[in-house]
């Protein structure tokens, strides 16, 4: 069996998947793995989903045999003693009963996916598009008065990019010994004034350090294509860092907590929470734009399957928005077609969840922001 696996989907090409049409089709699976489940309920769910997929499309001939063999091949991947890495596994598996088959797998440390299996002429792209959208690279900044950590969060994994530390030593403020002066009160006043000046100078240097690292973090965000920057730390320190970030980079304070010395696993939990909350806000903002455009005469928005399909056919869709977990039979039946048309016309695609999903269901489960 020829297999390709990567923790990150950078090796996957959506365009190639769009054009990949094996003779007997593709089985697409999304598997939510729970390593702590001793009863392996997640594996039972996978078996059930695959069995239902095979039974629904079994023609008793070549396709039936191919689906059965492919389902067995998928299960063999997860029934061994050692599980593949990642809490979420997405596979695009060629339906064939031959020994050599093309299977493409990608993994992520996500835990809010559900197990599914489907069969079609080509790969079902919705799980991958959801993964790419949910796991879009984001910068995380841990801020303290004298230290800044910059992380990259991507697909549920957190990696340290930079560790900046301020150098506060100032040679023109060295302590010097002197003889005891005659006027003690006057000297104490001068000494207090000197300490005030030292503290002001120190505070100025700290502020400058945070502003400069803010600029460096913004440059890193641009170079790496991060969706946004999220911060953790004292609000005043964060404000000083934000002055260096400037315009053009989305920045928000996720939590007022000093996490500089925090355990990486605990910090990852904080970042996961902040990223997913930010994703839900972004999805709602996108939908609001589509709703406003559709409800304004001459506006740039479309609602419902008929209007969105018409706009897709005209090449007018800039951003397609749809319910990631649709239960609408009509939309589910044409979902692949709508997504494919959007991708082939260079439109962005966002499967939405939470409040945005509830709102878009009120309008047929699909909406779009239009180019014109």
Secondary structure, 3 states (H helix, E strand, C coil): CEEEEECCHHHCCHHHHHHCCCCCCEEEEEEECCCCCCCCHHHHHHHHHHHHHHHHHCCCCHHHHHHHHHHHHHHHHHCCCCCCCCCEEEEEEECCCCCCCEEEEEEECCCCCCCEEEEECCCCCHHHHHHHHHCCCEEEEEECCCEEEEEEEECCEEEEEEEEECCCCCHHHCCCCCCCCCCHHHHHHHHHHHHHHHHHHHHHHHHHHHHHHHHHHHHHHHHHCCCCEEEECCHHHHHHHHHHHCCCCCEEEEECCCCCCCCHHHHHHHHHHHHHHHHHHHHHHHHHHHHHHHCCCCCCEEEHHHHHHHHHHCCCEEEEEEECCCCCHHHHHHHHHHHHHHHHCCCEEEEECHHHHHHHHCCCCEEEEECC
